[in-house]
Amino acid sequence: MPDSPFASAPLSRPSLSAAEILRLKALKEAVGGFAHELSQPLNALMIASQVIKMVVEKSALSQSERSFILQRLDIVTTQVRKASNTIDAMRTFVRGAAQTNDATDVREVVDFTLSLMGQQLSARGIRLVRNIADYPLLTRLNRAASECIMIAATAYARDLIETQTKEIDEAASEDSRVLEIDAVLVEKSPCIHLHWPKVRGEGFKVSDEAAFHEACVVMADAGGKIDITSSELTLWFPGVE
Amino acid sequence: MPDSPFASAPLSRPSLSAAEILRLKALKEAVGGFAHELSQPLNALMIASQVIKMVVEKSALSQSERSFILQRLDIVTTQVRKASNTIDAMRTFVRGAAQTNDATDVREVVDFTLSLMGQQLSARGIRLVRNIADYPLLTRLNRAASECIMIAATAYARDLIETQTKEIDEAASEDSRVLEIDAVLVEKSPCIHLHWPKVRGEGFKVSDEAAFHEACVVMADAGGKIDITSSELTLWFPGVE
């Protein structure tokens, strides 16, 4: 992995309080419960829509009314299925993605992360620019850990962009709220580079850095590296042997 | 708070690894994304069902067909609303319940926890017996922390019951898979007592104890106490002044 001009992140910073860890662990337990709570109404409304379909098909409705209603019922079915898939993804994420010996393509990690967090960025007026290689970017780090690191990195960039552009007038803020994500192979290491225009120096908060502490440790343990400045963040994933 | 015959939980045990904390933090970030992913299909199918309703009301359907379909559409609406409420509850839980100066009634904490985790218990064949006081059980510990402690306690009991009854024949296991939850006021301290029949001594795993470490720390910091044995767990919440 090439040397980088950025300062390395501190690895020995004290981490979460017991109350914070307790809250996170409880969240993990709770998500399973929420997933179950969500499955029940989805099943109930799937059944209701199937029953409506049966009745409509046998009814004396005109051809155009019938096909109109059946089309809308298809939307209901499709959306229930979409929601069910999301619940499955949530359950899988809580359990941790299946551990395999296959290499992870970090391009899939970027896609997954942005499908989860893209809305949080756009809701804050942060425009996303992606430059992703059109060849595989394989790392030996497992999928679950790679996803967590990328989620942490995106959350970090999001918070820093928000801090740095706060109190800036609307028009200027629109231009400066851009997150650019580049993903390429650099000397056999998949490298994800997140960068954004630096607006204010004092926006670089130590508390933000602490929040990113575990990602740096996990990446270093795997033989990779994370570089941080106030306007960019580089994830050097360990390549495949 | 009265003295207890149980051994106190160790408070200085080393806690989560960086990888575990990273995973939990990423889950917190991800839940917001999942909530958004779930809201979109629910909105889409709510609109679809409203449109169907409009068409059905104006159609040439017989009175009985029309009222049958409208009834089923009401089910759709009700279930979508139910799912939306669950998504809101999930978002609130991730953000942390609003901090107020009001005392927390631990009976509400028990209800919330069991609504989230009841299904996980019944799926494991664990029968739940509740004996909850019919008067308020007020603690000065805030709602969010109280919920996390109760969730952690329930998860702990669930795992221990499962470990202790594993490899036991079906019939015996059915009798021994019972979790009894008592909640009463003991000398001004709200006390939640979780207990279950002890089946095998070696079922008491240290790893389980470590998982419960943060709950003990948070409770002790608040002036309460948690007692643990292999067949019971007592949460002594700090009372109101």
Chai-1 contact restraints between the chains, C-beta under 6 A:
chainA,res_idxA,chainB,res_idxB,connection_type,confidence,min_distance_angstrom,max_distance_angstrom,comment,restraint_id
A,L16,B,I21,contact,1.0,0.0,6.0,A-B,restraint_1
A,A18,B,E214,contact,1.0,0.0,6.0,A-B,restraint_2
A,A18,B,V217,contact,1.0,0.0,6.0,A-B,restraint_3
A,A18,B,V218,contact,1.0,0.0,6.0,A-B,restraint_4
A,A19,B,V218,contact,1.0,0.0,6.0,A-B,restraint_5
A,I21,B,L16,contact,1.0,0.0,6.0,A-B,restraint_6
A,I21,B,E214,contact,1.0,0.0,6.0,A-B,restraint_7
A,L22,B,C148,contact,1.0,0.0,6.0,A-B,restraint_8
A,L22,B,E214,contact,1.0,0.0,6.0,A-B,restraint_9
A,L22,B,A215,contact,1.0,0.0,6.0,A-B,restraint_10
A,L22,B,V218,contact,1.0,0.0,6.0,A-B,restraint_11
A,R23,B,C148,contact,1.0,0.0,6.0,A-B,restraint_12
A,L24,B,L24,contact,1.0,0.0,6.0,A-B,restraint_13
A,A26,B,C148,contact,1.0,0.0,6.0,A-B,restraint_14
A,A26,B,I151,contact,1.0,0.0,6.0,A-B,restraint_15
A,A26,B,A152,contact,1.0,0.0,6.0,A-B,restraint_16
A,L27,B,K28,contact,1.0,0.0,6.0,A-B,restraint_17
A,K28,B,L27,contact,1.0,0.0,6.0,A-B,restraint_18
A,E29,B,I151,contact,1.0,0.0,6.0,A-B,restraint_19
A,E29,B,A155,contact,1.0,0.0,6.0,A-B,restraint_20
A,A30,B,F93,contact,1.0,0.0,6.0,A-B,restraint_21
A,A30,B,L116,contact,1.0,0.0,6.0,A-B,restraint_22
A,G33,B,L116,contact,1.0,0.0,6.0,A-B,restraint_23
A,G33,B,M117,contact,1.0,0.0,6.0,A-B,restraint_24
A,F34,B,T86,contact,1.0,0.0,6.0,A-B,restraint_25
A,F34,B,M90,contact,1.0,0.0,6.0,A-B,restraint_26
A,H36,B,Q119,contact,1.0,0.0,6.0,A-B,restraint_27
A,E37,B,T86,contact,1.0,0.0,6.0,A-B,restraint_28
A,L38,B,A83,contact,1.0,0.0,6.0,A-B,restraint_29
A,L38,B,T86,contact,1.0,0.0,6.0,A-B,restraint_30
A,P41,B,Q79,contact,1.0,0.0,6.0,A-B,restraint_31
A,P41,B,K82,contact,1.0,0.0,6.0,A-B,restraint_32
A,P41,B,A83,contact,1.0,0.0,6.0,A-B,restraint_33
A,A44,B,Q79,contact,1.0,0.0,6.0,A-B,restraint_34
A,L45,B,V76,contact,1.0,0.0,6.0,A-B,restraint_35
A,L45,B,Q79,contact,1.0,0.0,6.0,A-B,restraint_36
A,A48,B,R72,contact,1.0,0.0,6.0,A-B,restraint_37
A,A48,B,I75,contact,1.0,0.0,6.0,A-B,restraint_38
A,A48,B,V76,contact,1.0,0.0,6.0,A-B,restraint_39
A,V51,B,R72,contact,1.0,0.0,6.0,A-B,restraint_40
A,I52,B,I69,contact,1.0,0.0,6.0,A-B,restraint_41
A,I52,B,R72,contact,1.0,0.0,6.0,A-B,restraint_42
A,V55,B,F68,contact,1.0,0.0,6.0,A-B,restraint_43
A,V55,B,I69,contact,1.0,0.0,6.0,A-B,restraint_44
A,S59,B,L61,contact,1.0,0.0,6.0,A-B,restraint_45
A,S59,B,E65,contact,1.0,0.0,6.0,A-B,restraint_46
A,L61,B,S59,contact,1.0,0.0,6.0,A-B,restraint_47
A,E65,B,S59,contact,1.0,0.0,6.0,A-B,restraint_48
A,I69,B,I52,contact,1.0,0.0,6.0,A-B,restraint_49
A,I69,B,V55,contact,1.0,0.0,6.0,A-B,restraint_50
A,R72,B,A48,contact,1.0,0.0,6.0,A-B,restraint_51
A,R72,B,V51,contact,1.0,0.0,6.0,A-B,restraint_52
A,R72,B,I52,contact,1.0,0.0,6.0,A-B,restraint_53
A,I75,B,A48,contact,1.0,0.0,6.0,A-B,restraint_54
A,V76,B,L45,contact,1.0,0.0,6.0,A-B,restraint_55
A,V76,B,A48,contact,1.0,0.0,6.0,A-B,restraint_56
A,Q79,B,P41,contact,1.0,0.0,6.0,A-B,restraint_57
A,Q79,B,A44,contact,1.0,0.0,6.0,A-B,restraint_58
A,Q79,B,L45,contact,1.0,0.0,6.0,A-B,restraint_59
A,K82,B,P41,contact,1.0,0.0,6.0,A-B,restraint_60
A,A83,B,L38,contact,1.0,0.0,6.0,A-B,restraint_61
A,A83,B,P41,contact,1.0,0.0,6.0,A-B,restraint_62
A,T86,B,F34,contact,1.0,0.0,6.0,A-B,restraint_63
A,T86,B,E37,contact,1.0,0.0,6.0,A-B,restraint_64
A,T86,B,L38,contact,1.0,0.0,6.0,A-B,restraint_65
A,M90,B,F34,contact,1.0,0.0,6.0,A-B,restraint_66
A,F93,B,A30,contact,1.0,0.0,6.0,A-B,restraint_67
A,L116,B,A30,contact,1.0,0.0,6.0,A-B,restraint_68
A,L116,B,G33,contact,1.0,0.0,6.0,A-B,restraint_69
A,M117,B,G33,contact,1.0,0.0,6.0,A-B,restraint_70
A,Q119,B,H36,contact,1.0,0.0,6.0,A-B,restraint_71
A,C148,B,L22,contact,1.0,0.0,6.0,A-B,restraint_72
A,C148,B,R23,contact,1.0,0.0,6.0,A-B,restraint_73
A,C148,B,A26,contact,1.0,0.0,6.0,A-B,restraint_74
A,I151,B,A26,contact,1.0,0.0,6.0,A-B,restraint_75
A,I151,B,E29,contact,1.0,0.0,6.0,A-B,restraint_76
A,A152,B,A26,contact,1.0,0.0,6.0,A-B,restraint_77
A,A155,B,E29,contact,1.0,0.0,6.0,A-B,restraint_78
A,E214,B,A18,contact,1.0,0.0,6.0,A-B,restraint_79
A,E214,B,I21,contact,1.0,0.0,6.0,A-B,restraint_80
A,E214,B,L22,contact,1.0,0.0,6.0,A-B,restraint_81
A,A215,B,L22,contact,1.0,0.0,6.0,A-B,restraint_82
A,V217,B,A18,contact,1.0,0.0,6.0,A-B,restraint_83
A,V218,B,A18,contact,1.0,0.0,6.0,A-B,restraint_84
A,V218,B,A19,contact,1.0,0.0,6.0,A-B,restraint_85
A,V218,B,L22,contact,1.0,0.0,6.0,A-B,restraint_86
